[in-house]
Amino acid sequence: MEKFNDKKTLREIIDSLRIKIIDKYIIRKFLGTFFFCLLLILTIAVVFDFAEKIDNFMERKAPVNAIIFNYYLNFIPYFATLFAPLFVFISVIFFTSKLAENTEIIAILNSGMSFLRMMWPYFISALVIALFTFILTNFVIPKSNLSRMDFEDKYYHSSARKVSVENIHRQVDKNVLVYMGTFNAISMRGQNFTLEKFSDSGRLESKLSSTSVIYDTAIHKWTALNYYLRVVNGNAEILTHGSKIDTTLTITPDDFSRDPGFVGTMTYNELNSYIDLLRRQGSDELKLFLIEKHRRFASPFAVFILSLIGVSLSSRKVRGGIGMNIGIGLILSFSYILFLQFASQFSLKGTLGPMLAMWIPNIIYSIIAVILYKMAPK
């Protein structure tokens, strides 16, 4: 009898979660308002962006088809996913406030549906948007960012990327350090090259010094010219000299002149592989790429948190009308984005871990969401 009641309770729960007419209505309102707000804000963003860059486009004679297909068709999804949580929040606040203003929420709750059950279609809509954002951010937009950045380099930026880099210090592998006085990205040649290998105890095992080093793009290897190689074996040292020697390093010339936006051009698998490489190299850039990795998970999850906050805030009919709810919603959403930026900077400049930095805003706003849910009219 007890098992039967458990099964019956489970069956009732499953039946209660089946999509009903009111659920379809809320989902249609949620997604419809979201995509309408997205289209409206993207249109404004494109207009302002075009107005800012039109002089550069005309000066560099950018083709119309390149402006449309190489730049703006890649700019739109990038901008959309970047602020997707904000758009979700504004959408939920707007259409839920309209429902409350028209006393539709009161009618829903009076029909016997609980406030928690009313959240079900909101979470379904949030899941659709979160999955859509996650797939775009990790697998689609990185490729489109390459095309967009190439266009910007050619037709917008006032100067070319830095072709000469000075004083390069890198750990390229475990216990392997590289120093280069200067490196020119056009000639693929570096000056005053030094490669040092140490034992796990920190004892120098070998040191390769050369007046210059060249990267061969055909075989993807570095060649040291006019070199001196010092090998330490216990108390004995062996010193050799030659005109040319090949070295195998886990770095390429691109690693010396990375654009800050390079992190956004990697798919999820490429990002993981590059993070593993940076770990082996002991690179200072590791934090930046770890922040990007955790941001790609934290941002879609924020859609659920902000949806719950939005519904809890706007489900009550207030004297100030929709404007009051939208104002509060904008303050909270912009504070979330600001908090996220502060957390990432604390991680880059301080000791805060990248994962914690990206999830702290979600944790704090989850607490806010629970408090507002408790205060929402039931």
C-alpha positions in Angstrom: 0.0 0.0 0.0 2.9 2.3 0.8 4.6 1.6 -2.5 1.3 2.2 -4.3 1.0 5.6 -2.7 4.6 6.4 -3.6 4.0 5.5 -7.2 0.8 7.4 -7.2 2.5 10.5 -5.8 5.3 10.2 -8.4 2.6 9.8 -11.2 0.8 12.9 -9.9 4.1 14.9 -10.0 4.8 13.8 -13.5 1.3 14.7 -14.6 1.5 18.1 -12.9 4.7 18.8 -15.0 3.0 18.1 -18.3 2.8 21.1 -20.6 -0.6 22.7 -20.3 -2.2 25.5 -22.2 -1.1 28.1 -19.6 2.5 26.7 -19.8 2.5 27.2 -23.6 1.1 30.7 -23.1 3.9 31.6 -20.7 6.6 30.0 -22.8 5.4 31.8 -25.9 5.4 35.1 -24.0 8.8 34.5 -22.4 10.6 33.5 -25.7 8.7 36.0 -27.8 9.6 38.9 -25.5 13.2 37.7 -25.2 13.8 37.5 -29.0 11.9 40.8 -29.5 14.1 42.5 -26.9 17.2 40.8 -28.4 16.3 42.0 -31.9 15.6 45.5 -30.7 18.8 45.9 -28.7 20.9 44.3 -31.4 19.5 46.6 -34.0 20.4 49.6 -31.9 23.9 48.1 -31.2 24.5 47.6 -34.9 23.4 51.1 -35.8 25.7 52.7 -33.2 28.6 50.4 -34.1 28.2 51.2 -37.8 28.0 54.9 -37.1 31.2 54.7 -35.1 33.2 52.7 -37.7 31.8 54.0 -41.0 34.7 56.4 -41.4 37.2 53.6 -41.1 35.3 51.4 -43.4 35.2 54.1 -46.1 38.8 55.1 -45.6 40.0 51.5 -46.0 37.4 50.8 -48.8 35.8 47.8 -47.0 33.6 45.9 -49.4 29.9 45.9 -48.6 29.6 42.1 -48.6 32.5 41.9 -46.2 30.9 44.4 -43.9 27.6 42.5 -43.9 28.8 38.8 -44.0 32.3 38.9 -42.4 31.6 41.4 -39.7 28.0 42.1 -38.7 26.7 38.5 -39.2 29.5 37.5 -36.8 29.1 40.5 -34.6 25.4 39.9 -33.9 25.7 36.4 -32.3 28.8 37.4 -30.3 27.0 40.5 -28.9 23.7 38.5 -28.3 25.4 35.7 -26.2 27.5 38.2 -24.3 24.5 39.9 -22.8 22.0 37.0 -23.0 21.4 36.9 -19.2 20.7 40.6 -19.3 18.2 40.2 -22.1 16.5 37.3 -20.3 16.1 39.4 -17.1 14.6 42.3 -18.9 12.2 40.1 -20.8 11.0 38.2 -17.7 10.5 41.5 -15.8 8.7 43.1 -18.7 6.1 40.4 -19.6 5.6 39.1 -16.0 4.9 42.7 -14.9 2.3 42.9 -17.7 0.7 39.6 -16.5 0.6 41.0 -12.9 -0.8 44.3 -14.1 -3.6 42.5 -15.9 -4.2 40.4 -12.8 -3.5 37.2 -14.9 -1.1 35.9 -12.2 -3.8 36.3 -9.5 -6.1 34.2 -11.8 -3.4 31.6 -12.3 -2.7 31.2 -8.5 -6.5 31.3 -7.7 -7.0 28.4 -10.1 -5.1 26.1 -7.7 -1.6 26.3 -9.4 1.2 26.9 -6.9 3.8 29.6 -7.5 6.5 27.0 -7.8 4.5 25.1 -10.4 3.9 28.4 -12.3 7.8 28.7 -12.5 7.9 25.5 -14.5 7.3 27.1 -18.0 9.8 29.8 -17.0 12.5 27.2 -16.4 11.7 25.4 -19.6 12.2 28.6 -21.5 15.4 29.4 -19.6 16.7 25.9 -20.4 16.1 26.5 -24.1 18.0 29.9 -24.0 20.8 28.5 -21.7 21.4 25.5 -24.1 21.3 27.8 -27.1 23.8 30.2 -25.5 26.1 27.4 -24.4 26.3 25.8 -27.8 26.8 29.1 -29.5 29.5 30.2 -27.1 31.5 27.0 -27.1 31.2 25.7 -30.6 29.9 28.3 -33.1 30.9 31.8 -32.0 34.7 31.0 -31.6 34.9 30.3 -35.4 32.9 33.4 -36.3 35.1 35.5 -34.0 38.1 34.7 -36.1 36.4 36.1 -39.2 35.2 39.2 -37.3 38.6 39.9 -35.8 40.3 39.5 -39.2 37.9 42.0 -40.6 38.6 44.4 -37.8 42.3 44.1 -38.3 42.0 44.8 -42.0 39.4 47.5 -42.1 39.0 49.1 -38.7 42.1 49.1 -36.4 44.2 52.2 -36.9 47.4 50.3 -36.7 48.6 46.8 -37.3 49.2 44.4 -34.5 52.6 44.6 -32.9 55.1 42.8 -35.0 58.1 43.2 -32.7 58.1 41.9 -29.1 60.9 42.5 -26.6 62.1 40.8 -23.5 60.3 37.5 -23.7 60.4 35.2 -20.7 58.5 32.0 -20.9 58.3 28.6 -19.2 57.6 26.4 -22.2 57.6 23.0 -20.4 58.2 21.6 -17.0 61.6 22.9 -15.8 62.3 24.5 -19.2 62.7 28.3 -19.5 63.1 30.4 -22.6 64.4 34.0 -23.0 64.5 36.1 -26.1 65.7 39.6 -26.3 63.5 40.6 -29.3 61.2 38.7 -31.7 60.0 39.9 -35.1 56.7 38.3 -36.3 57.4 39.2 -40.0 60.9 37.7 -40.3 60.1 35.0 -37.7 63.5 35.8 -36.2 64.5 36.3 -32.6 67.7 37.8 -31.1 69.7 36.8 -28.0 68.0 33.4 -27.5 68.5 31.3 -24.4 67.0 27.9 -23.5 67.6 26.5 -20.0 66.6 23.1 -18.6 66.6 22.3 -14.9 66.2 19.2 -12.8 63.3 18.8 -10.4 65.6 19.9 -7.6 66.3 23.1 -9.5 69.8 22.2 -10.7 70.8 23.4 -14.1 71.1 20.5 -16.6 71.7 22.4 -19.9 71.8 25.8 -21.3 71.6 26.7 -25.0 72.5 30.2 -26.1 72.5 31.7 -29.6 72.8 35.1 -31.2 69.5 34.5 -33.1 66.8 31.9 -33.6 64.5 31.4 -36.6 61.1 29.6 -36.8 60.6 27.4 -39.8 56.9 27.4 -40.7 57.3 24.3 -42.9 58.5 21.9 -40.2 57.3 23.9 -37.2 60.6 23.9 -35.5 63.0 26.6 -34.1 66.6 26.7 -35.4 69.3 28.4 -33.3 72.1 30.0 -35.2 75.7 30.5 -34.0 75.0 28.6 -30.8 76.8 27.5 -27.6 75.5 24.5 -25.7 76.5 23.9 -22.1 75.5 20.5 -20.6 76.0 19.9 -16.9 76.5 16.2 -15.9 77.3 16.1 -12.1 80.5 18.0 -11.6 81.5 17.8 -15.2 80.5 20.2 -17.9 80.5 19.8 -21.7 80.6 22.9 -23.9 79.9 22.6 -27.6 79.6 25.3 -30.3 78.1 25.2 -33.8 76.6 27.3 -36.6 73.1 25.7 -36.5 71.0 23.4 -34.3 67.3 22.5 -34.3 65.2 22.8 -31.1 61.8 21.4 -30.2 59.7 23.9 -28.3 56.0 23.8 -27.4 55.5 27.5 -28.4 55.0 29.1 -31.8 55.4 32.8 -32.9 51.7 33.4 -32.4 52.2 32.8 -28.7 54.3 36.0 -28.5 51.7 38.3 -30.1 48.4 37.0 -29.0 45.5 39.5 -29.3 43.5 39.8 -26.0 40.5 38.5 -27.9 42.3 35.3 -28.9 40.7 33.5 -26.0 37.3 34.0 -27.6 38.3 32.3 -30.8 38.7 28.8 -29.3 36.1 26.1 -29.2 35.6 24.2 -25.9 37.9 21.4 -26.9 40.6 23.8 -28.2 40.3 25.8 -25.0 40.9 22.7 -22.9 43.9 21.6 -25.0 45.4 25.1 -24.8 44.9 25.2 -21.0 46.8 21.9 -20.6 49.6 23.4 -22.7 49.7 26.6 -20.6 49.8 24.4 -17.4 52.9 22.5 -18.8 54.5 25.8 -19.7 53.7 27.5 -16.4 52.4 30.5 -18.3 51.1 33.6 -16.6 48.2 33.6 -19.1 46.7 30.4 -17.6 44.3 32.4 -15.4 42.8 34.3 -18.3 41.9 31.1 -20.1 40.6 29.4 -17.0 38.3 32.4 -16.4 37.0 32.1 -20.0 36.4 28.3 -19.5 34.4 28.8 -16.3 32.6 31.9 -17.6 31.2 29.7 -20.5 29.4 27.5 -17.9 28.5 30.2 -15.4 26.9 32.5 -17.8 24.2 30.1 -19.2 23.5 29.0 -15.6 22.8 32.6 -14.7 19.8 32.5 -17.0 17.9 30.3 -14.5 18.9 32.5 -11.5 17.9 35.8 -13.2 14.6 34.2 -14.4 13.7 33.3 -10.8 14.6 36.8 -9.6 12.7 38.4 -12.4 9.5 36.4 -11.7 9.7 36.9 -8.0 10.2 40.7 -8.4 7.5 41.3 -11.0 4.7 38.9 -10.0 3.2 41.4 -7.6 1.1 44.2 -8.8 2.7 47.4 -7.6 1.4 51.0 -7.5 4.4 52.2 -9.5 3.4 50.0 -12.5 5.7 48.2 -14.9 8.3 51.0 -14.9 9.1 50.4 -11.2 9.8 46.7 -11.8 11.8 47.3 -15.0 13.9 49.9 -13.1 14.7 47.5 -10.3 15.4 44.8 -12.9 17.9 46.9 -14.8 19.7 47.9 -11.6 20.0 44.2 -10.5 21.0 43.0 -14.0 23.7 45.7 -14.5 25.0 45.1 -11.0 25.3 41.4 -11.9 27.4 42.2 -15.0 29.5 44.7 -13.0 30.1 42.2 -10.2 31.1 39.6 -12.8 33.7 42.0 -14.2 35.1 42.9 -10.8 35.4 39.2 -9.8 37.3 38.4 -13.0 39.7 41.2 -12.4 40.3 40.1 -8.8 41.1 36.7 -10.1 43.5 38.0 -12.8 45.3 40.5 -10.5 44.9 38.7 -7.2 44.7 35.3 -5.6 41.0 34.6 -6.2 40.6 31.3 -8.1 39.2 31.5 -11.6 36.4 29.0 -11.0 35.3 30.8 -7.7 35.5 34.2 -9.4 33.1 33.2 -12.2 30.7 31.4 -9.8 30.6 33.9 -6.9 28.1 36.2 -8.7 25.8 33.2 -9.3 26.1 32.1 -5.7 25.3 35.5 -4.3 22.4 36.1 -6.8 21.1 32.6 -6.0 20.7 33.7 -2.4 19.0 36.9 -3.6 16.7 34.8 -5.8 15.7 32.5 -2.9 15.0 35.5 -0.6 12.9 37.2 -3.3 11.1 33.9 -4.0 10.2 33.6 -0.3 8.8 37.1 -0.4 6.8 36.7 -3.6 3.0 36.5 -3.4 1.8 32.9 -3.2 
